[in-house]
Amino acid sequence: MPDHLGQPVELTPDDMAAGFTVDLVAAVRAGFEHRINRRWTVGIDASVCHTMGLGASRLDTLSGSVSLGYTWYSLWPR
């Protein structure tokens, strides 16, 4: 039997050492939602994020999404 059985295996992806870093993040998000009827809504949104790495390089991201929502609530007469 090999000697390494039962021993922890340390894997380092892409030759990067393990560590912990703190980053400053600025983010902006905007969206729009439209009610189709009493229960269904559809929406879109976009967000931009800028990360200022104190111990790493900067990172900018742009993302967007489309959503479809179903809302359940009582339909009792008013």
Backbone as XML, in Angstrom:
<?xml version="1.0"?>
<chain id="A" units="angstrom">
  <residue number="1" name="MET">
    <atom name="N" x="0.837" y="-1.182" z="0.000"/>
    <atom name="CA" x="0.000" y="0.000" z="0.000"/>
    <atom name="C" x="0.880" y="1.243" z="0.000"/>
  </residue>
  <residue number="2" name="PRO">
    <atom name="N" x="0.465" y="2.286" z="-0.724"/>
    <atom name="CA" x="1.256" y="3.523" z="-0.737"/>
    <atom name="C" x="1.280" y="4.187" z="0.636"/>
  </residue>
  <residue number="3" name="ASP">
    <atom name="N" x="2.342" y="4.945" z="0.891"/>
    <atom name="CA" x="2.510" y="5.608" z="2.173"/>
    <atom name="C" x="1.584" y="6.801" z="2.376"/>
  </residue>
  <residue number="4" name="HIS">
    <atom name="N" x="1.014" y="7.369" z="1.304"/>
    <atom name="CA" x="0.241" y="8.603" z="1.417"/>
    <atom name="C" x="-1.221" y="8.372" z="1.798"/>
  </residue>
  <residue number="5" name="LEU">
    <atom name="N" x="-1.684" y="7.150" z="1.908"/>
    <atom name="CA" x="-3.087" y="6.906" z="2.259"/>
    <atom name="C" x="-3.366" y="7.396" z="3.675"/>
  </residue>
  <residue number="6" name="GLY">
    <atom name="N" x="-4.461" y="8.082" z="3.840"/>
    <atom name="CA" x="-4.835" y="8.608" z="5.141"/>
    <atom name="C" x="-4.177" y="9.936" z="5.476"/>
  </residue>
  <residue number="7" name="GLN">
    <atom name="N" x="-3.296" y="10.426" z="4.623"/>
    <atom name="CA" x="-2.618" y="11.696" z="4.849"/>
    <atom name="C" x="-3.309" y="12.786" z="4.033"/>
  </residue>
  <residue number="8" name="PRO">
    <atom name="N" x="-3.394" y="14.020" z="4.554"/>
    <atom name="CA" x="-4.001" y="15.105" z="3.770"/>
    <atom name="C" x="-3.161" y="15.418" z="2.532"/>
  </residue>
  <residue number="9" name="VAL">
    <atom name="N" x="-3.841" y="15.721" z="1.455"/>
    <atom name="CA" x="-3.186" y="16.065" z="0.190"/>
    <atom name="C" x="-3.399" y="17.551" z="-0.042"/>
  </residue>
  <residue number="10" name="GLU">
    <atom name="N" x="-2.334" y="18.292" z="-0.237"/>
    <atom name="CA" x="-2.430" y="19.723" z="-0.496"/>
    <atom name="C" x="-2.325" y="19.971" z="-1.990"/>
  </residue>
  <residue number="11" name="LEU">
    <atom name="N" x="-3.377" y="20.559" z="-2.548"/>
    <atom name="CA" x="-3.409" y="20.889" z="-3.969"/>
    <atom name="C" x="-3.411" y="22.395" z="-4.110"/>
  </residue>
  <residue number="12" name="THR">
    <atom name="N" x="-2.531" y="22.923" z="-4.943"/>
    <atom name="CA" x="-2.454" y="24.357" z="-5.193"/>
    <atom name="C" x="-2.720" y="24.590" z="-6.676"/>
  </residue>
  <residue number="13" name="PRO">
    <atom name="N" x="-3.911" y="25.127" z="-7.037"/>
    <atom name="CA" x="-4.233" y="25.318" z="-8.447"/>
    <atom name="C" x="-3.383" y="26.422" z="-9.080"/>
  </residue>
  <residue number="14" name="ASP">
    <atom name="N" x="-2.934" y="26.185" z="-10.266"/>
    <atom name="CA" x="-2.201" y="27.183" z="-11.059"/>
    <atom name="C" x="-1.009" y="27.783" z="-10.327"/>
  </residue>
  <residue number="15" name="ASP">
    <atom name="N" x="-0.379" y="27.015" z="-9.494"/>
    <atom name="CA" x="0.834" y="27.443" z="-8.793"/>
    <atom name="C" x="0.600" y="28.679" z="-7.931"/>
  </residue>
  <residue number="16" name="MET">
    <atom name="N" x="-0.609" y="28.781" z="-7.337"/>
    <atom name="CA" x="-0.924" y="29.901" z="-6.455"/>
    <atom name="C" x="-0.916" y="29.396" z="-5.022"/>
  </residue>
  <residue number="17" name="ALA">
    <atom name="N" x="-0.335" y="30.150" z="-4.148"/>
    <atom name="CA" x="-0.327" y="29.773" z="-2.738"/>
    <atom name="C" x="-1.668" y="30.118" z="-2.101"/>
  </residue>
  <residue number="18" name="ALA">
    <atom name="N" x="-2.054" y="29.373" z="-1.093"/>
    <atom name="CA" x="-3.289" y="29.655" z="-0.374"/>
    <atom name="C" x="-3.103" y="30.915" z="0.454"/>
  </residue>
  <residue number="19" name="GLY">
    <atom name="N" x="-4.175" y="31.660" z="0.635"/>
    <atom name="CA" x="-4.068" y="32.879" z="1.421"/>
    <atom name="C" x="-5.396" y="33.554" z="1.610"/>
  </residue>
  <residue number="20" name="PHE">
    <atom name="N" x="-5.347" y="34.696" z="2.255"/>
    <atom name="CA" x="-6.538" y="35.484" z="2.571"/>
    <atom name="C" x="-6.229" y="36.931" z="2.260"/>
  </residue>
  <residue number="21" name="THR">
    <atom name="N" x="-7.151" y="37.613" z="1.598"/>
    <atom name="CA" x="-6.937" y="39.013" z="1.271"/>
    <atom name="C" x="-8.230" y="39.797" z="1.496"/>
  </residue>
  <residue number="22" name="VAL">
    <atom name="N" x="-8.097" y="41.082" z="1.754"/>
    <atom name="CA" x="-9.238" y="41.976" z="1.932"/>
    <atom name="C" x="-9.260" y="42.926" z="0.748"/>
  </residue>
  <residue number="23" name="ASP">
    <atom name="N" x="-10.433" y="43.073" z="0.122"/>
    <atom name="CA" x="-10.589" y="43.944" z="-1.034"/>
    <atom name="C" x="-11.668" y="44.981" z="-0.760"/>
  </residue>
  <residue number="24" name="LEU">
    <atom name="N" x="-11.543" y="46.129" z="-1.389"/>
    <atom name="CA" x="-12.578" y="47.158" z="-1.353"/>
    <atom name="C" x="-13.423" y="47.008" z="-2.612"/>
  </residue>
  <residue number="25" name="VAL">
    <atom name="N" x="-14.744" y="47.054" z="-2.460"/>
    <atom name="CA" x="-15.643" y="46.817" z="-3.586"/>
    <atom name="C" x="-16.625" y="47.971" z="-3.699"/>
  </residue>
  <residue number="26" name="ALA">
    <atom name="N" x="-16.800" y="48.483" z="-4.927"/>
    <atom name="CA" x="-17.833" y="49.477" z="-5.226"/>
    <atom name="C" x="-18.749" y="48.856" z="-6.278"/>
  </residue>
  <residue number="27" name="ALA">
    <atom name="N" x="-20.047" y="48.864" z="-6.007"/>
    <atom name="CA" x="-20.992" y="48.223" z="-6.923"/>
    <atom name="C" x="-22.212" y="49.107" z="-7.139"/>
  </residue>
  <residue number="28" name="VAL">
    <atom name="N" x="-22.750" y="49.050" z="-8.354"/>
    <atom name="CA" x="-23.973" y="49.769" z="-8.719"/>
    <atom name="C" x="-24.869" y="48.773" z="-9.447"/>
  </residue>
  <residue number="29" name="ARG">
    <atom name="N" x="-26.151" y="48.785" z="-9.065"/>
    <atom name="CA" x="-27.101" y="47.872" z="-9.698"/>
    <atom name="C" x="-28.394" y="48.619" z="-9.973"/>
  </residue>
  <residue number="30" name="ALA">
    <atom name="N" x="-28.956" y="48.425" z="-11.162"/>
    <atom name="CA" x="-30.217" y="49.067" z="-11.531"/>
    <atom name="C" x="-31.072" y="48.056" z="-12.281"/>
  </residue>
  <residue number="31" name="GLY">
    <atom name="N" x="-32.376" y="48.175" z="-12.118"/>
    <atom name="CA" x="-33.259" y="47.229" z="-12.788"/>
    <atom name="C" x="-34.647" y="47.790" z="-12.979"/>
  </residue>
  <residue number="32" name="PHE">
    <atom name="N" x="-35.444" y="47.014" z="-13.684"/>
    <atom name="CA" x="-36.815" y="47.382" z="-14.001"/>
    <atom name="C" x="-37.666" y="46.124" z="-13.877"/>
  </residue>
  <residue number="33" name="GLU">
    <atom name="N" x="-38.823" y="46.249" z="-13.234"/>
    <atom name="CA" x="-39.738" y="45.112" z="-13.121"/>
    <atom name="C" x="-41.121" y="45.552" z="-13.576"/>
  </residue>
  <residue number="34" name="HIS">
    <atom name="N" x="-41.775" y="44.700" z="-14.344"/>
    <atom name="CA" x="-43.097" y="45.005" z="-14.892"/>
    <atom name="C" x="-44.077" y="43.917" z="-14.456"/>
  </residue>
  <residue number="35" name="ARG">
    <atom name="N" x="-45.200" y="44.347" z="-13.904"/>
    <atom name="CA" x="-46.234" y="43.390" z="-13.512"/>
    <atom name="C" x="-47.101" y="43.072" z="-14.725"/>
  </residue>
  <residue number="36" name="ILE">
    <atom name="N" x="-47.132" y="41.789" z="-15.091"/>
    <atom name="CA" x="-47.919" y="41.338" z="-16.241"/>
    <atom name="C" x="-49.394" y="41.231" z="-15.858"/>
  </residue>
  <residue number="37" name="ASN">
    <atom name="N" x="-49.671" y="40.581" z="-14.730"/>
    <atom name="CA" x="-51.026" y="40.491" z="-14.198"/>
    <atom name="C" x="-50.928" y="40.426" z="-12.674"/>
  </residue>
  <residue number="38" name="ARG">
    <atom name="N" x="-51.975" y="39.915" z="-11.995"/>
    <atom name="CA" x="-51.963" y="39.906" z="-10.523"/>
    <atom name="C" x="-50.872" y="39.024" z="-9.945"/>
  </residue>
  <residue number="39" name="ARG">
    <atom name="N" x="-50.378" y="38.059" z="-10.680"/>
    <atom name="CA" x="-49.431" y="37.098" z="-10.124"/>
    <atom name="C" x="-48.055" y="37.099" z="-10.790"/>
  </residue>
  <residue number="40" name="TRP">
    <atom name="N" x="-47.948" y="37.425" z="-12.033"/>
    <atom name="CA" x="-46.689" y="37.290" z="-12.783"/>
    <atom name="C" x="-45.999" y="38.638" z="-12.987"/>
  </residue>
  <residue number="41" name="THR">
    <atom name="N" x="-44.673" y="38.651" z="-12.827"/>
    <atom name="CA" x="-43.852" y="39.826" z="-13.123"/>
    <atom name="C" x="-42.664" y="39.387" z="-13.973"/>
  </residue>
  <residue number="42" name="VAL">
    <atom name="N" x="-42.157" y="40.312" z="-14.757"/>
    <atom name="CA" x="-40.956" y="40.083" z="-15.546"/>
    <atom name="C" x="-40.025" y="41.262" z="-15.304"/>
  </residue>
  <residue number="43" name="GLY">
    <atom name="N" x="-38.733" y="41.009" z="-15.241"/>
    <atom name="CA" x="-37.805" y="42.091" z="-14.939"/>
    <atom name="C" x="-36.454" y="41.903" z="-15.601"/>
  </residue>
  <residue number="44" name="ILE">
    <atom name="N" x="-35.705" y="42.993" z="-15.663"/>
    <atom name="CA" x="-34.331" y="42.979" z="-16.162"/>
    <atom name="C" x="-33.486" y="43.823" z="-15.209"/>
  </residue>
  <residue number="45" name="ASP">
    <atom name="N" x="-32.203" y="43.497" z="-15.107"/>
    <atom name="CA" x="-31.316" y="44.336" z="-14.304"/>
    <atom name="C" x="-29.890" y="44.208" z="-14.811"/>
  </residue>
  <residue number="46" name="ALA">
    <atom name="N" x="-29.084" y="45.206" z="-14.471"/>
    <atom name="CA" x="-27.666" y="45.222" z="-14.834"/>
    <atom name="C" x="-26.874" y="45.725" z="-13.635"/>
  </residue>
  <residue number="47" name="SER">
    <atom name="N" x="-25.659" y="45.216" z="-13.483"/>
    <atom name="CA" x="-24.814" y="45.669" z="-12.388"/>
    <atom name="C" x="-23.371" y="45.786" z="-12.847"/>
  </residue>
  <residue number="48" name="VAL">
    <atom name="N" x="-22.667" y="46.726" z="-12.221"/>
    <atom name="CA" x="-21.255" y="46.967" z="-12.478"/>
    <atom name="C" x="-20.548" y="46.907" z="-11.133"/>
  </residue>
  <residue number="49" name="CYS">
    <atom name="N" x="-19.414" y="46.236" z="-11.102"/>
    <atom name="CA" x="-18.671" y="46.083" z="-9.857"/>
    <atom name="C" x="-17.191" y="46.363" z="-10.123"/>
  </residue>
  <residue number="50" name="HIS">
    <atom name="N" x="-16.585" y="47.158" z="-9.256"/>
    <atom name="CA" x="-15.156" y="47.476" z="-9.358"/>
    <atom name="C" x="-14.500" y="47.086" z="-8.037"/>
  </residue>
  <residue number="51" name="THR">
    <atom name="N" x="-13.546" y="46.181" z="-8.105"/>
    <atom name="CA" x="-12.852" y="45.708" z="-6.914"/>
    <atom name="C" x="-11.444" y="46.275" z="-6.899"/>
  </residue>
  <residue number="52" name="MET">
    <atom name="N" x="-11.087" y="46.932" z="-5.797"/>
    <atom name="CA" x="-9.738" y="47.455" z="-5.620"/>
    <atom name="C" x="-9.018" y="46.536" z="-4.648"/>
  </residue>
  <residue number="53" name="GLY">
    <atom name="N" x="-8.190" y="45.673" z="-5.193"/>
    <atom name="CA" x="-7.521" y="44.695" z="-4.361"/>
    <atom name="C" x="-6.394" y="45.307" z="-3.552"/>
  </residue>
  <residue number="54" name="LEU">
    <atom name="N" x="-6.464" y="45.148" z="-2.248"/>
    <atom name="CA" x="-5.387" y="45.626" z="-1.400"/>
    <atom name="C" x="-4.180" y="44.693" z="-1.475"/>
  </residue>
  <residue number="55" name="GLY">
    <atom name="N" x="-4.461" y="43.411" z="-1.678"/>
    <atom name="CA" x="-3.375" y="42.451" z="-1.793"/>
    <atom name="C" x="-3.373" y="41.729" z="-3.116"/>
  </residue>
  <residue number="56" name="ALA">
    <atom name="N" x="-4.245" y="42.147" z="-4.020"/>
    <atom name="CA" x="-4.352" y="41.484" z="-5.320"/>
    <atom name="C" x="-4.629" y="42.536" z="-6.389"/>
  </residue>
  <residue number="57" name="SER">
    <atom name="N" x="-4.712" y="42.103" z="-7.618"/>
    <atom name="CA" x="-4.956" y="43.041" z="-8.717"/>
    <atom name="C" x="-6.425" y="43.460" z="-8.754"/>
  </residue>
  <residue number="58" name="ARG">
    <atom name="N" x="-6.713" y="44.527" z="-9.487"/>
    <atom name="CA" x="-8.080" y="45.052" z="-9.604"/>
    <atom name="C" x="-8.908" y="44.152" z="-10.509"/>
  </residue>
  <residue number="59" name="LEU">
    <atom name="N" x="-10.224" y="44.200" z="-10.300"/>
    <atom name="CA" x="-11.134" y="43.381" z="-11.084"/>
    <atom name="C" x="-12.395" y="44.179" z="-11.357"/>
  </residue>
  <residue number="60" name="ASP">
    <atom name="N" x="-12.805" y="44.253" z="-12.621"/>
    <atom name="CA" x="-14.045" y="44.914" z="-13.017"/>
    <atom name="C" x="-14.983" y="43.864" z="-13.600"/>
  </residue>
  <residue number="61" name="THR">
    <atom name="N" x="-16.260" y="43.910" z="-13.203"/>
    <atom name="CA" x="-17.247" y="42.978" z="-13.739"/>
    <atom name="C" x="-18.500" y="43.728" z="-14.157"/>
  </residue>
  <residue number="62" name="LEU">
    <atom name="N" x="-19.163" y="43.202" z="-15.159"/>
    <atom name="CA" x="-20.435" y="43.712" z="-15.652"/>
    <atom name="C" x="-21.349" y="42.508" z="-15.797"/>
  </residue>
  <residue number="63" name="SER">
    <atom name="N" x="-22.538" y="42.588" z="-15.224"/>
    <atom name="CA" x="-23.453" y="41.451" z="-15.322"/>
    <atom name="C" x="-24.875" y="41.946" z="-15.523"/>
  </residue>
  <residue number="64" name="GLY">
    <atom name="N" x="-25.703" y="41.076" z="-16.037"/>
    <atom name="CA" x="-27.103" y="41.391" z="-16.266"/>
    <atom name="C" x="-27.936" y="40.137" z="-16.123"/>
  </residue>
  <residue number="65" name="SER">
    <atom name="N" x="-29.227" y="40.340" z="-15.885"/>
    <atom name="CA" x="-30.107" y="39.183" z="-15.764"/>
    <atom name="C" x="-31.520" y="39.551" z="-16.180"/>
  </residue>
  <residue number="66" name="VAL">
    <atom name="N" x="-32.273" y="38.516" z="-16.512"/>
    <atom name="CA" x="-33.690" y="38.619" z="-16.837"/>
    <atom name="C" x="-34.417" y="37.705" z="-15.859"/>
  </residue>
  <residue number="67" name="SER">
    <atom name="N" x="-35.521" y="38.171" z="-15.297"/>
    <atom name="CA" x="-36.229" y="37.352" z="-14.312"/>
    <atom name="C" x="-37.707" y="37.253" z="-14.644"/>
  </residue>
  <residue number="68" name="LEU">
    <atom name="N" x="-38.283" y="36.156" z="-14.218"/>
    <atom name="CA" x="-39.717" y="35.925" z="-14.330"/>
    <atom name="C" x="-40.171" y="35.489" z="-12.948"/>
  </residue>
  <residue number="69" name="GLY">
    <atom name="N" x="-41.131" y="36.192" z="-12.366"/>
    <atom name="CA" x="-41.548" y="35.894" z="-10.999"/>
    <atom name="C" x="-43.031" y="35.617" z="-10.894"/>
  </residue>
  <residue number="70" name="TYR">
    <atom name="N" x="-43.348" y="34.681" z="-9.996"/>
    <atom name="CA" x="-44.727" y="34.349" z="-9.694"/>
    <atom name="C" x="-44.971" y="34.703" z="-8.234"/>
  </residue>
  <residue number="71" name="THR">
    <atom name="N" x="-45.977" y="35.513" z="-7.955"/>
    <atom name="CA" x="-46.285" y="35.944" z="-6.607"/>
    <atom name="C" x="-47.561" y="35.277" z="-6.142"/>
  </residue>
  <residue number="72" name="TRP">
    <atom name="N" x="-47.474" y="34.625" z="-4.975"/>
    <atom name="CA" x="-48.668" y="34.018" z="-4.416"/>
    <atom name="C" x="-49.116" y="34.839" z="-3.230"/>
  </residue>
  <residue number="73" name="TYR">
    <atom name="N" x="-50.363" y="35.215" z="-3.235"/>
    <atom name="CA" x="-50.997" y="35.847" z="-2.083"/>
    <atom name="C" x="-52.492" y="35.606" z="-2.201"/>
  </residue>
  <residue number="74" name="SER">
    <atom name="N" x="-53.180" y="35.799" z="-1.135"/>
    <atom name="CA" x="-54.600" y="35.501" z="-1.102"/>
    <atom name="C" x="-55.368" y="36.350" z="-2.109"/>
  </residue>
  <residue number="75" name="LEU">
    <atom name="N" x="-56.294" y="35.752" z="-2.803"/>
    <atom name="CA" x="-57.135" y="36.487" z="-3.762"/>
    <atom name="C" x="-58.533" y="36.735" z="-3.174"/>
  </residue>
  <residue number="76" name="TRP">
    <atom name="N" x="-58.602" y="36.919" z="-1.851"/>
    <atom name="CA" x="-59.882" y="37.200" z="-1.214"/>
    <atom name="C" x="-60.456" y="38.483" z="-1.756"/>
  </residue>
  <residue number="77" name="PRO">
    <atom name="N" x="-61.752" y="38.573" z="-1.833"/>
    <atom name="CA" x="-62.360" y="39.831" z="-2.284"/>
    <atom name="C" x="-62.025" y="40.964" z="-1.325"/>
  </residue>
  <residue number="78" name="ARG">
    <atom name="N" x="-61.917" y="42.145" z="-1.866"/>
    <atom name="CA" x="-61.567" y="43.318" z="-1.035"/>
    <atom name="C" x="-62.775" y="43.875" z="-0.353"/>
  </residue>
</chain>
